[in-house]
Amino acid sequence: MATIGDFDPLNSTVPATKIEVTVSCRNLLDMDTFSKSDPGKLSFFGRTEVIENTLNPDFVRKFVLDYFFEEKQNLRFDVFTMATSLCFVQDFLGQIFCTLGEIIGSPGGRLERTLSGIPGKKCGSIVFTAEELSNCRVSTHLSTMQFCANKLDKKDFFGKSDPFLVFYRSNEDGTFTICHKTEVIKNNLNPVWQSFTIPVRALCNGDYDRTVKVDVYDWDRDGSHDFIGEFTTSYRELSRGQSQFNVYEVSCVRRNKKKTVTLLSFKVESEHTFMFFRTCILAFHSIGNPSQPTSLHYMSPYQMNAYAMALKAVGEIIQDYDSDKLFPAYGFGAKLPPDGKISHGFPLNSNTENPNCVGIEGVLEAYFHTLRTVQLYGPTNFAPVINQVARCAAEVTDGSQYFVLLMITDGVISDMAQTKEAVVNAASLPMSLIIVGVGPAEFDAMEELDGDEVRVSSRGRFAERDIVQFVPFRDYIDRSGNQVLSMARLAKDVLAEIPDQLMSYMKSRGIEARPPQPATSDPTSDPTSTGTAKQNNTRP
């Protein structure tokens, strides 16, 4: 049984994309006495079919999930053996917990996990394979076309006809699924419909020769539209564009009058989708003594401080898009031992040769260690760390990597002029900047950097695009003290603009969407193989 937590698919906002998840199981526990187990699954979106007498089922039926980049979408899959005819649960075979982001962010979109839930038993494993629905079987393309008709039947008693077209994609079982309706052209037997755009996948499901049926109707107010006729074509035929091959005779068994529908234009464009451009990211600032309860860096044994909560909330989502989960983490604004030298860019793990931390937990561990060994010190300069990440982003502008810098601060920016210039320069690079303000300070200057209303500028030059998202953490703190809810609220809003910012860069550079790289046996051997950004800067 598959269950979904932390989001409501029926009441959520518009998703970034839809994901089709294919499920297989391997080496399932044999619970049947006289035959192999008959595994089946239940899901919020329906259940898979039951496959008889196998411990290694490959389920044909898919799970289609709305994917929200800015939310952590928890999934639970329960595997059961079922009675084939009665479909009631017989035996529990195991379960797995994961997030949708983990599946999508795995190399090649393939994640294998060990099933658990039966003490003392090896339950086998479950394998997930994820694809964007818009990339199923074909490259992501959008087709734009326009039609006209000639000498259609007169269906209205006091007028002519109000024609419109309905497009259907054929299914493997011979049925048809509606995929588009044109607008209604009133009182016209020779209509010219407006051009419309439809994903190639929706039109033919990846089979260029699959039948596309088009019905022609006369619109009636009561909904009892009159059938004028029909014709069939295919995506391959339509892709020829305007020609003698795309003048279709509309057939209707009750009339012999010749009437036609003609394709006036046809073009195909690549569709940019978020999933083809993987991301990764992080950064911090504050002063004060972390051993004092009044400090925002206070290391309480009972709960996380605001910095740790912000890092964990955002980091746990973005880390799913980095294949090796290695995050270079830096601090800035501190006096370092042994001589108290002020630094605005030092590795949190104290290793200048390899500043990588393993996962967000590794970053948190390095962060807490740094608090015990350095003296936090002002001023609050943003420009150096922004420029540092921008230099990395400038080296990979082909769309294979995208950088997101998370900066967490409790103070006013000391170098505003330099920061604005850094943001303007970074806006032309594959990069986004997230700023989270913690504590009671006034963050008016931060709002100036967030270009939702007025694009940030420096020396008369405006940022090419909006790349900054600022939020004050205090606006997301749950009044009941629920830290999990507070972090979920923060992550949802702070990450919501990232997909659009990424797409704006790709489109502005004319970069075509590309399929994800295949999985490798050792995903950590080549950190660039999955196209993930590898710059993560964290400041104590």
N, C-alpha and C positions, 0 to 999 in steps of 0.2 A: 504494500500500500504506500503510495507516494503522497506526502503532505507538504504543504508550503506554508512557511511562517513569515511573520514580520511584514507582510504586505497583502493587500486585498486586490486580486486581479480584476474584480468587477467594479471597483470604485477608485482606482488609482488614476494618476494623471497619464497623459499620453506617453507610451514607452519609447525608449530610444530605438528599439527594434524587437522583432519577435524571433525567438530561438526555437528550433526544432531539436529535441533531444531524443536520441536513439539509445535504447537500453539493451544490454546483453548481460548474461550471468555465466560464471564459470565455476565448475566443481562444487555445485550446490550440495547441501547435505541431503542424503537419500533417506526420506522419511516413509516411503511406501514399502510395504512388506513384500508384495509380489511383483512390483514394477518400479521403475524410476519415478521420481517426483514429477508432478505436473505443475510447474511453476506458473503463477500469474501475478499481476500487480493491480492495485487500485490507486487511482490518482484523483486529485481534485478535478482534473480535466478528463476523467474517464480512466478505464483500466486497459491494460494490454490484453491480447488474446491469451488463451491457455494453450501451452505447447505440451503435448503428452510425451511421457516417457523419455525425458532427457534431463541431464544435470547441467547442460551447457546451452541454454536456450538463447536464440537471437530473436528478439521480439520485433515484429513487423510494424505494429502500431506505435506511433510516436507520441511524445508529449510536446505540445506547442505552448511555450511560456512567454509571457510579456516580460521583457528584460529592461530593468531600470538601472542604469549605470550608477546613479547616486545612492542606491539603496543596497543594503546587505540582505539578500534574499535567501533565507535558510530553507533547505529542502530536507525531507526525510523520505527515504524509500524503504518500504517493508515488503519482503518477499514471502509469498505463501504458496503452499500446494493446494490446489482446488479440485473439487469434484467437477469434471468436465461438463456434465449435463445439468447439474443443479446449481453450480457456481456458488457454493458456500465454502467458507474457509475451513480447511481440514487441519493443516499444520503450519506453524510459523517456521520459516526457514532462515530468517536473519533480517537485519536492517542496517542502514547507513545514513549518516548525517553529513551534509556538505552544503556549500552555497552554489548558487547558479554561476556566480563570478568565478569560482574555482574551476568549474567545468569549462567555461568559456576561455579562461586564461591558461589552461593547461596546454602544453605543446601539441599542436595539431588539433586542438579542441577535443582531446581524448583524455579521460580521467578514469583510472581504475583504482577501486578501493576494496578493502577487505570487509566482508559482511561480519556482523557480530550480533550478540543478543541471546545466544544459547550457551550458558556456562559450560566450559569443558569441551566444547565442540568446535571443529573447524567448519565454518559455514560457507566457505568459498569466497568468491569475489563478484563484484558488479562493475560493469564497464559502461561509461557514459561517453557518447560522441555528440558534440553540439555543432550545429550549423545555423547560420542566419537563414531565416526562411527566404529572404530575398536572394540568397545565394545558392539555393537548392538546385542542383543539376546544371545550372547555367551561371555565367558571370552575371553580376548585377547590372542589368540594363533596363532602361525605360524606353518604351516605344511611344512615339507621338504620331497620331494619324488623323486624317480628316476625310469625311465622306459626303457625297451628295447623291440625290436620287432623281429619277426622271420618269414621268408619267405613272405615278402611283395611283392606286384605286381611290375613287371618291367614296368615302364611307359615311359622311355626315349628311343628313337629310337637308339641312338648311345651309350647308357650306360645302367645303371640299373635304380635306382630311387634316388631322393634326398629327403628323407622323413622328415616330421616334424609333431608334434601333436598340435592340437588346443583344449583347454578346454573351455567348456561352462557351466554356471550355469543355471538351469531351473528357469523360473519365474512362478508366480501363474497363469498367463494367458496361459501357455503352450508354450511360446516363450523361447528363450535361449539368454543369455548375455555372450559374450566372457569374459573370465577372465585370460587366459594365453596362450602363444605360446611358444613352445620349440624352440631351435635352429635347423637349418637344418643340417642333416648329408648327406654329398655328396656321391653319387654313392655307395649306400649300401642298400641291401635288408634285412639285419639283424642288424639294428642300435642300438647303446646304447647311449641314450641321457644323457646329464649332469643332475645332480640333481638340483632342483629348489625349491625355498621357496615361499609360498603364504599364505596370511592370511586366517585362517579358515572361517572368515566372507565372504571373497571374493569368496571362493569356494562353500559354501553352504548356506550363509546368515542365519546361526544359526540353520538350519534344517538339522540334520545329515542324514536324509533319503531322502533328496531332490536329484533329479536326476542330475548327472553330466554326460554330454555327451562329448565324445572325438572323434574328427575327425582326420583321418590320411590322409595327403596330400603329393603329390610329388611336390616339389618346381619347378616352372618354372620362368625364368628370366623376362618374360613379365607380370607376375602377374596372369596368367591364370592357377593357380595351379590345378593339376589333383587330383580328389578325389579317394582315395584308399579304404576307408571304414570307419566304425565308430563302437563304442561300448559305452555302458552306465555303470555307476557305481554310487556310492554314497560315501559321506565322511565316513559313518559308515563302508562300505566295505573296503575302502582304509585303514582305521585305523587298520585293522587286520594285516597289514604288508605283507611281502612276504609269500605267501601260495598258495595252489591250488585254493583258492577262488579269487585270484587276477591275474589269467591268463585269458585274455579276447580274445575271438574270434572276429576278425574284420570282420564285415558283409558288404557285397556289393551285391546288387541284380543282378549285371551283371556278377559275377564270382562265381565259386563254389570252387576255390582253398582255402584251409584252411590256414589262416594266423593269427598270434596272437601278442598281446602286453602284456607284463608281468611287474608287479610292482616289482622292485628289492629291494626297501627299502622305509620306511616311518617312520617319527618321528614327534612329536609335541613338541614345546617349547613355553613357555610363552613369550609374547611380552611386554616389558616395555614401558609404555606410560606415558607422563608427567602428564596427568590429574588425575592419581590415587594418586599423592603425592602433597598435597596442601602446599603452602608456604606463608610466611609473612616476613616483615623486615624494619630496619633504623639506622643513626648516623652522627655528625658534629664537626668542629673545626675552630677557628680563634681567633685572638686578635685584639684590636682596639676599638675605641669609636663608638658605633652604632649610636650616635646622630650626628656624623660628616658625611657629604656627601662622604668623601674619604674612609670611612669604607665599606667593603664588606657586613657588617651587617646593613648598613644604612636603617632605616625604612622610606622610602619615602612614602608620601601620594598618590603618583601617579602611582607607579609601584613596583613590587616585587623585592627584592634584589636577588643576584645570589644564595644564600643559599635557600631561599624560593622557587625560581624557580626550583632548582634541586630536592628539597624534594617533591614538588607538582608533578613534571613530573614523577618521579619514583614511588612515594607513591600512586598516584591515580590509577596506574595499579596494584601494588602488593596488595593494600587493598582489591581488589575483591576476594582474595584468603584467607581471614580471615573472618570466619563466624560472629564473634561478633564485628569486627571492633574496637577492643580495643588494643592500642599500648603502651606498656611500653616505655616511652621516657626519656632518660637520657642526661645530659650534662657532659662534662669533660673539665678541664683546665680553672677554674675560681675561683675567691675569693668570698666566700659566706658571706652574712650578718649573724649575726651582727658583727662578730669579724674578718672578712676577711680571714678565713681559706681557704687554697687552696684545691680544690676537683677535682678528676678525674672521678667522678661517682655520680652525684646527679640527682634526678628526676626533670624534667622540671616543673612538676606541684606542686613541693614542698611537695608532699605527699609520704613519705618513705614507708608507709604501702601499698599504692595502686598507683603506678606510671603510671597507664594506662591513655591514652588520647583517646577520642572517635573520631575515624576516623582521616584522614590526616588533616582535618580542625582543629581538636582538638590539634594535634601536633603543627601545625603552630601557633595556639593561645597561647599555652604554651611556644613555642619558643620566640615569640615576648614579652610575659610577662617576661620571664627570662632575655631578653636583658635589660629590664628596672630595674632589681633588683640585678644583679650580675656584677662583674667587670671581664671581660674576661682576661685570664692570661695564659702565656705559661708555660712549653714547650709543643710541639706537640707530645705527647706520644700515639702511637696506640696500643701497646701491652696490656695495661690494659683492654680496651673495647673488643678487640678481645678475650682475655682469658675469659672475663666475659660471652660472648655469647657462647664460646666453652664449658664452664662448663654446660650451659643449654643444648647444643646439645648433650653432652656426656651422658645425662640422658635418651635420647630417640633415640637409634640407631637401632630401629626395622623397620624403614621406615615409621612410622606413622606421623612423623613431619620432616620438613626440614627448616633450619634457613638461612636467608639471611641478612647480616649486611651491611647497606649502611653508608659509612663514607664520609663526605664532609669536605674538608680542603682547606686552602689557604697557608699552610706553608710546610716546609720541615720536614720530620719525624725526631724527636729528638732521638728516641730509635730504630734505624734501626735493630741492632742486635737482640734485644728482639722481635721486630715485625716479623722478618724473622723466628725466632724460633716459635712464636705463630702461624704463617701461616702454617708452616710445621706440627705442632701438629694438627691444625684444619683441615688439608687436609684429615685426616682419619675419620672425623666426618661428619654428615649430615648438611653441612654448606657451604655457599658461601659468598664471601666478595666483595662488590662493593665500589670502591673509586672514588669519583668525585673531581677533583681539580678545584678550582675557583680562579680567579684573574690572575695576570701576572707572578706569581712565576715560577721558573724552577722546573719541577717535574721529573727529571731524576731518582731519587730514587724510585719513584712510579712505573716506568716502570720495575724496577728490580723485583718488587713483582708480576707483571703481567706475569705469566709463559707461555705465548703463544710460545715464542721461546726457552727459557731456563728455566727449572723448578726451582723454588726457593729452596734454600738449607740453612741449618744451621748446623754447626759443622759436616760437612761431610755427613749429612742426607738430602736426597731430599724429597720434598713434594710428597706424594702418588699420587696426582692428581692436576690439575690446578683448583684452586678455586677463583682466584683473577681476577677481571676485573677493569682496571683503564682507565679513560677518562678525559681529560682536557675540562672543560665546554666551554672554549673560542673557541674551534674548532666547536662548534655547535650553536653559537650565530648567528642569522639571521642578515645580514647586514642592512636590512631595519628596524630593531628594532621590528620585530614581535615576541613577547615573546611566543605565542602559538606554532609557528613553531619551535622556538628554543627548547622548552621543548619536543616537539614530536620527534625531531631529537635525543636529548639526550637519552630519554627513549628507543627509538628503539635500539640504539647501546649498551647502558649500560646493558640492560636486555637480549640481544640476546643470551648470553652464558649460562644463568641460566638453561634452560631445559636440555642442554647437561651435565652440571655439576651435576645436580640432578640425571640424568640417570646414569652417571658414578659411582656415589656413590652406587645407588641401585644395579647395576649390579656387582660391585666389592664385594658387601656383599651377593650376591645371593638372594636378596630380591625380591620376586614375586610381580607382580602388584596385587592390590586389588581393589575391587569396592568401590566407595565412600559411606560414611555412609548415612543412610536415614535421611531425614529432621526430626526435632523434633519440638514440639510446642513451646519450649523456647530454641532457639539456644544458648543463652548466659548462660544457666544454667550449661553447661559443656563445658568449653573452649577447651577441647581436643577432643570433640566428632567428629569434622570434620577433625582431623589430621592436623591442621594448626600449624605452628610454632608461638610462642607467644612472641618472644624476639625482640623488636624494640628499638634501642638505638639512641638517637638524641642529638647532641651536639651543643650548641650555639657558 
